[in-house]
Amino acid sequence: TKLHPDVARIVALVTHPDVTVALHGDADERSVARLGRQLRAHGVADRVELHGHVEDIADVLATADLSVHPLRADGYATSEKTLQEAMWVGLPPVVIEGTAAAGWVEHEVSGLVAADVPTFAAHVDRLAGDEVLRRRIGDAARAAARVRFDPRRNAAALWDVVERRMGEAKRTRAVLPGAGGSASERFLAALGRADGGMAGEFLRRVSGPDVRADALLLRGEGGVLHHRNVAAASGEEPDGRLDAWAGVLLAAEEREERGEREEREERGERGDPVAEEARSGDRARSPGVPHDGEAAGPPERT
């Protein structure tokens, strides 16, 4: 999920009595369950509506007063279509500093940019309680969107670039990062330098004492399982490090799912058996997945 890990705390810090947060979009069952637990723990589950996938977002935007984008800092998305659509219809946005969404917003002009969680909640309260401010920032957001996101304008600019490049001589393409290395080396190269950025953060995460599941890094396009499966399909030798990382993340996922199942059983609810079976299949195919009480490591080779 792209949501900030403290989104439940953000909702809890919002004090305006008329604020209700409506979350729209796809998410895996585990992420939704975790968010539900966090909202209940903060006592704000009744202030958040979880709608899932919505085909026609126009109807949703028409009923909203403002658009909030509490995104996690390590997310790699750059286009943020939902923010573009919200600004296009004149909804004043609230975003967090350091995320891709913040690059589209001019603070106090076309939106409000928060430096941290308390400030984000304060910005929501401020907009919720000031209709004049909402209208001013919303109008500026709409004007900015008409310049930056207009499809005809952008299509013409793109075609101009294409025409100019087509008239130039072909250039030699640079070798992709990690080319020629092992599957695990290619994975780290795709994230960035091993001593910093997402690659460094990933290595610290999978080697720490309390590893948490991460659906994006594990199952997303370009994630651990993606690199592992591509390497296997290409006939490469098993990569011990990649198998170990997959094992650590899959084991963390299994622990969290077990806790969620127990919680659902206490409430008399059922999970999604199809999704659980699919994830179990991934774990069965991953030789680095440990059983309870065992440490994850590369598979033995014979």
N, C-alpha and C positions, 0 to 999 in steps of 0.2 A: 504494500500500500504506500501511496505517496503522502499520506497524512502525517503530520507532526506527531511524535510519540506522546506529547502532552496535550493532545487535543481535548481530552476530557477535563483536564485542569483549566484549559482556556475557557471552556463552557462554564465551569464552576466559578471562575473569576468574573464572569459577566454578571453585573448586578441589575441591569435594566429588567424590570419585571415582564415586559412584553416581548422579550427576545426568545424566539424558538429557532433552533438550528435544523435545517433540512439538508441531509446529506444524500446526494444522488451519484450513482456510478457503480460499476462492477467492482467486486472485491471477493477474494476467496473466503470460504466459510470460516477458516481459522482466524483470519484478520477481523472479520465481523464479530466473532465470538469474543476475541480479545478486547475489542473496542467496547462491546456491551458490558464486559466485566469492569472495565475502567470507568465507564459512565456510571454504573451502579455503585462502584466504590466511592465515587465523588458525590453521589446522591443527585445526579443530574440526568438520569436516563429519561425522565419524563419531559425533558426540555430538548431532546434530540429525536428527530424523525429519520429513520433509515429507509430509504426508498429503493435502493438498488438501481439497476439499469432503467433508464428512461429513454424511449425512442425519440420523442419530440420534446426537446429541451426548451423550446419557445414557450410552451405553456407553463413550465416551471419558472422561468425567468420573469414571466408576466406577473406572477404573484409574489415575487420577492421584493424586499426593500433595499437590501444591500447584498454584496457578494463577498464571502469570506474564503480565503485561501491559506489555511494553516498547513503549509507543506513542510516536509522534513528537509533538513539542510543538505543531506547527502543524496537527494533525488537527482536524477540526471536528465529529466525531461526539460526541454527548452522552449517548446511552442506554447504549452498551456492553453489549449483551445477553449477550455471552459472559461478562463479569464478573458480571453478575447471576445467570446460571445457575450459575457456579462457586461463588459465595457461597451460593446457595440450597441446594446439596448439601453445604456445609460445607468447601469447599476454601479454605485460607488464601491470600489473594492478595498478590502483590507488584506495586506500581504505581509510576509515576514522577510526581513532583511537577509540577504545572502542566498536566497532562492532564485530560480530562474524567473518566477513570477514578478519579483521585485524589479526586474529590469524593464518591465512594461509600464511601470507606474511612477509618476512624479509625485513625491510626497507633498501633501497638502494642496495639490493641484488636481491631479486625475485619480487620486486615491490616497490611502494612508499606509505608510510602511512602518512596521513595528520592529524594534530591535530585539525583543524577547517576548516571552509568553504573557507576563503581566501587562506589558504595553499593548499587545495585540488585543487582549480583552478590554483594555481601557479605550482603545480606538473603536471597538464594536459598540461599547456603551455610549461613546460620544456621538457616533453616527445615529444610533438608535434613538437618542434623545433630542436630535436637532434636525428637523425636517428641512430647514433652509440650507444647512451644510450638506445634507444628502443630495439635495437638488443641485447645488453648485458643483460639488465634486462629480456627481453623476453626469451632468452636462459636459464637464471637462473630459471625463472618461470617454463619453460618446464621441466627442470631437477628436480626441487623440486616436481612438480606434478607427475613425473614418480616414485618418491619414496613414496610420501604420498598418492596418489590417485589411484595407479595402482590396478585394480580390482582383478587380480590374486594374487598379493601379499597380499592384504587385505583379500581375501577369505581364503587363506591359514592360515593367522594369526587368523581369526575368528574361523575357524574349529579347530585350535589347542586349543583355549580357550574352545570351546564347548566340545571337547573330554576330557579335563582335568576336567571340571565341572561335566560332566556326571559320572565321577568316584567318585564324592564326595557324602556324605550323603545329603539328602534334608534339606533345612533350612526353618525355619518359616518366612513367609513374614511379614514385618512390616505393620501396619495399615496405609492406605493412609491418607495424610493430609486432615483434615476436616471431616473425616469419623464420622458419627453420628451427625453432625451438620446440620443446615438448608441449603437450597440451596444457599443462599447468603454467608453463612460462608464457604461452600465448594468452591464457586467461588473465594473468597478472598484468601483462603488457597492455591488454585491452582496458584494464582499469586505470592504469597509470603507473608511475614509479613505485617500486616496492618500498621505498623509504619515506613515502609521503602520499597524500591524496587517498583515493579510494582503495588502492592496492594495499597501502600500509595499514589503513583502517581494517580492511578485510583480514589481513594476516593477524592483527592483534585480536580481532573478534573471534576467529576460529581457534586461537591458541589460549584464550582466556579460560578462567575456571567456571564461568557461568555463561555458556554460549546460548544465545537466543536464536530461534528460527527466523529466517529472512526469506520470504517467498520470492522476492525480486532477485536476490543474489543466487538463490538455489535453483529456482524454476524459470526465471525470466529469460527472454531471448538474450544470449550472450552470458548466461549464468553458468554455474558449475556443471549442472546436468547437461546443459546444451553443449558445452565444450567436451564433456566426457563422451556424450553420444556421437558427436561429430568425429572425434578421434577414433572411436570404436568402428564407426561406419567406414572410416578411411583405412582400416586395417592396421592402425598403429598399435604398438605394444601398450599394455595397461600402464597408466601413469599413477604411481603410488600416492603422490601428493594430492592429485585431483580426486582419487578415490577416498583418501582420508578426509579431505574437506567435505566431500559429498556425505561421507559417513557422519561427520560431526553435525552438519546442518540437518540431515535427515533424522538423526537421533534426537536433536533438539525439537524438531517438528513433531516427532512421535511423542515426546514427553508432554508437549503442550496440548496435543490432541487428546492424550489420555486424560489430562486434567479437565479438558473441555467436555469429554464424554461423561466423566463422573459428575460434572456440574449439571449437564443436561439431564442425566438420569435422576439427579436429585429433584430437578424441576419437572420431571416427567416428559421431557422432550426427546425427539429423535434427530439424529444428524442426517447427512447426505450419504447414503451407503455407496453410491456410485463414485463420489469424490474420494471417500475413504479407501475404497478398493483400488482406485488408480494410484493414490499415494502409497498404499501398501505395496503395490507392484514395483514402484520406484525403489523402495527400501529393499525389497527382495532381490532386485537386480544389482544393488550396490554392495559390493563385498566389504566396504569400509564401515558399514553400519554396525555399531556395537549393540550388544544386548545390555539390559539393565546391569549396572555395576561394572561394566567393562569399558576400557578406554578405546576410542576409535583409532584406527591405524591402517596402513596400507595392507592389502590382501597378501596372503602368502602365495608364493609362486612355486609351481612344481615343474 
